[in-house]
Amino acid sequence: MPAETPIPGTLPPPGGYAAGMCRSIKDLRRLDHEATDDEIREAALQYVRKVSGFRQPSRRNEEAFERAIGEVATSSRKLLAAVTP
């Protein structure tokens, strides 16, 4: 199996990221400390940008964009709280 192929149930190597993952989204599940609210929001922003295809939404889409960021961040917090190391 190539080194960059993630193994289910494992974390990517330090400083690395899973194959196909946007490299600007940081790993939020770390053993040494919990993710901050800012880190979670930044990851949510990057995810919404990737999914929507927009770096910056138009004024017309701004509310939907911000709502999606909040929803992704909330889901991420719940996931991080639920998974065990």
Helices and strands as residue ranges (DSSP letters): H 37-52, G 59-61, H 62-82
